[in-house]
C-alpha cells in the first residue's frame, strides 16, 4: 500500500492530533493524578474500560493475564473484571519486559512516593510495587520498548539504555508516536508522521521500513511477526520482520489508543487494540475483530 503526498499529509495530521490528545491525557496540574482517580470516567464506563485514558496494553507471559496501563494506574483483567494493581500512577509509557516484570513511566498520584515525573520505573511483582531505575524527576517516557539487553524510550528525545541506568540519545528523522522491539532485540520499529522506521542496530541508525502504510501504533508478536494500526484503525501485518506488509480487511472502531500482539501457546496470533469502544480482539491476523466482554 503506497500513500501519495496529499494522503500522507492528511494522515500525518491525524497522527499529530492523536499524539496531542495523548499528551493532554498526562494528568492534572503538574501531571499528578487526582486522589479520586479510582472512579472510572463516564467515557470509561461507556467503553467498558477502567479508565478513559489507556496508554498501554500487554499480557504477562507468566500466566497470560491482560494488563492496561492507564491515567488512573495499572489494571489487570481477572474473571472478566478489571482490578487495580499497585499505586495510582499515570502510566504514560508501559512495556512488559518479562514474566511479572514491567517497565513504565509517567506521573505519580497524590501521596505516591515517587519523583515527578517518575522516570524509568520497574516492577518485578506484576505491578504491585515500583522502583525507580533512572531519570527520576527528569523523564516522562510516552513510549517504551524493551528486550533482554536494552530499553528505548521517548521523552521528547529518543533515548536508549543497556543497563537501565545510563542513557544515550538516538537520532531519528521524525518524532516517534510509538516504538517496539522484536523479542530478540534484532529489530526496532518506530511509527512517525513521515512513515514507519526500522532499526537493526538497537536504534543507532534508522531506515524506512518496507512497504508499510502510515501507522500510528506498532507491536511485535514474535521475531518475524509485526502488527501495526493506522490512524483510521486498519490493521497491517508483516510476517518477514517488517520487510513487507499486508493490510487486513477489518478496522477497529476509531483511532487506536494502544496495541499489543502475542502468540498463544497453540500458535494463534492474537491482536488486541484499545479503542473508545473497548478492547477489540482479532484471532485471524486482523481479518475481523470482536469486543472483549465488559464483565
N, C-alpha and C positions, 0 to 999 in steps of 0.2 A: 504494500500500500504506500503510495507516494503522495505527499501533500504539496500543493502549489503554494506560492508565496502568499496570496491573499488568505488562503485557508490556514496556513501556518501562523500568520499574524493573528487571525481571529482566535485560534486555539491557544496561542501564546497569551492573549489577553485573558482567556478563561483560566489558564494556569496561574497567572498573576493574581486574578481575583480570588481563586480558591486559596492560594498561599496567604493573601492578605487576611482572608477570613480566619485561617488557622492562627495567624499572629494575633488577631483580635481576640481569639479564644484563650489567650495565655492565662488570664485570671483577672482578679480585681486590682485595686491600686497596688502598684509595685509588684504585680504578679501573684500576690498571695491569694489563696483560696479562702472564701468566707467560711466562718465556723459552721454555718448551717449547710455546708455543701453536700451533706449526706443525702438530702432530699433530691430525688430526680427532678429535673426541669420538666415543664409541660411538654417541650419538644421531645425529651427523652421518653416520657410516658406514652406519647403518641406513637413513637417508633419502636417501643419495646426494648429500648436500650437503657442502661443505668445512668447515662449522662447524655446531655445534649451536645457535648464536645468529646468525641472519641478521637484520640490521636494515634492509637496503635492497637494492633490485634496480633495474637500469636497463641500457639499451642505449646504446652510444656511437654517436651519429649519424654519426660519421666512417666507420664500417665495419660497424655493426650488432653489434659484439661485445657479449656479455652479461657484466655485472659483478654481483658480490654484495659488499655491504658487511657485514662480519661482526665478531664479537668477536675474531677472530684476524687481522683485516686485510682487504684488498681482494683479491678473486679474480676472474679472468676465465676464461671458458669458451673453450678452444682445442682444436680437434679432439676435441670431446665430452669433454674432461677439464678439471678445474679447476687453474689455475695461480695461485699467489700473485703479486701485483703490489706492489712497493714495500715500505716498512717495516711492521712489525707495529703496527697502531693499532686499538684497539677503536672501530670506526666506528659511532657511535650514530645520527647523522644523516647522510644522504647524498643528494646531488642531482646529476644530470647537467645541467651548465649549458651545454654546447655540445660540438662535436667535440673530443674529447681533453681536455675541461675539466670537472673535477668539483669540487664543494664538499662539505665534510664537517665533522664534529665528533666529539668523543669523548675518549678517553684514550690516551696514548702507551704502547707496550710498554716493557719494561725495556731501557734502553740507547738508546732513541729520543730524539733531541734535539728534543723539543717540550715546551711547557709542559703542566702538569697542572691542569685539563683543557686541551685544545688550543685551545678557542675556535672561531672560524671559520677553517678551513684550505682552501687551494685547490691543485689540481693542474692543470697545463696540459700534462702529458705522459702522460695516461692512467693516472694513479695511481702512476707510478714515484717521484715526489718530491712533497713537500707544503710549502707556505709558509703561515705564519700571517698571515691578513689582519687580524684584530682579535679582541679579547676573550680572548686567550690567558691562561690561568690563572683566568679568570672564568666562562666559559660552556661548558656541555656541552649542545649543542642536540640534543634527542632526535628532532626532526623538522625538516627543512629543505625549502624550496622556493625556486626562483629563476626569474626571467625576465630579459630583456635589461637592464632598468634597476633591478632590485631583488632583494632576498633577504628572506624571512621565516623566522624560526626560533623554536622554543620551548625555553627552558632553565629552566623554572619560571615564566617570564614570556614572553609573546608579544612579539617584537621585530621590527623591520624596519630595513633599511639600503638606501640607494640607491647607496652608493659602497663598500660592504664594510668601511668603517672606523668611521663614526659611526652609532649606533643610536638608535631611539626606541621607547618602549613602546607597544604597541597594546592596546586594550580589547576583551575578548571575554567573554561572559557565562558561559562554561564552559571547563574545561581541554581543549585540543585533544589528541587522540591522534595525528592526522596533519594536515598542511596540504599543499595542492597548488595551484600556479598554472597557469592556462592558458598555453600557449606565448607568447602575446602580452601576458600580464600583465593582461588585461582583467578577469579573474575569478579569485578565490582561494577555495578551499573548505577548510573545517576540520571534521573529524569530532569530535564531542563526545558525552558520555553523555546530553546533552539534545537531541541531534539534529544534523543537518548544517547548517552555517552557510555563508553566501555573502557575499563582499565584492566590490564592483565599483569600489572606490577604494583598492586596494592595502592593505587591512586597516584603514583608518581607521574604517570602520563595517561592521557585520555584520547580516544578517537570516537567517531560516530559509529554507533552500533547497528550494523546491518541495515535491513530494510524496514526497521520498526516504524509504526505510526507514532505520532506525537503522544507520549504517555505522561500521565500525571503521577502514578504510583507504580512501583515495580517490586517484585519479590522473587526469590528462588525457592523451588521445591526440592531440587537436588542439584548435583554438579552440572547437569546439562539442561535442566528444565527451568525456564524463567517465565514468569507471568507478569503482564502489565495491564493497566487500565487507563483508558483515555479520559480526558476531562468530561466527555459525554457519557462515560460509563461503559464503553465497549471493551471487552477483554481481548488481549493479544497474547499469543503463546509462542514460545521458542523451545525447540527440543534439541538444539545444537549449540548450546552455550551462547545464545544471543547473536549468532551469525545470521539467522533468518527468522522471520516472524510470520504468523498467520493470524487473522482476526476472526473471532468467533461470531456466530450469528446473533447471540443474545446480548442484551445490555442490562445493566443494573438500573435501579430506579432513577438515580440522578448522579451528579458529580460525586465520586467516591471519597470517603473520608480516611479509610485505612484498608490495607490489603495484606493477606498472608496466603501462602501456598505450601502445602505439605504432601508428602507421600504417605498414605495409610499403610499399615502392615501388609495388606493384601495387594499393594502396588497401585491402588486407585489414587489419582491426583485429586486432591481437594483444594478448591479455591474459595476463599472467604473474603467478601467485600463488605465493608460497612458503608451503608448509605443512610439517608434520612428515613428510609422505610424500615431499617433494622439491619440484621446480618443476613446477607444473601450468599447462599452456598451453591457451588457447582461441583458435581462429581463426574462431569462428562467433558472436561477440558474447556469449559466456558461456552458450550453449546446451549445450555439452559441454566437457569438459576431458580432456586426456591428460597423463601424466607424461613430461617430457623424459627421455631415457635417461641412465643414470648415466655411461656411457662407451661 
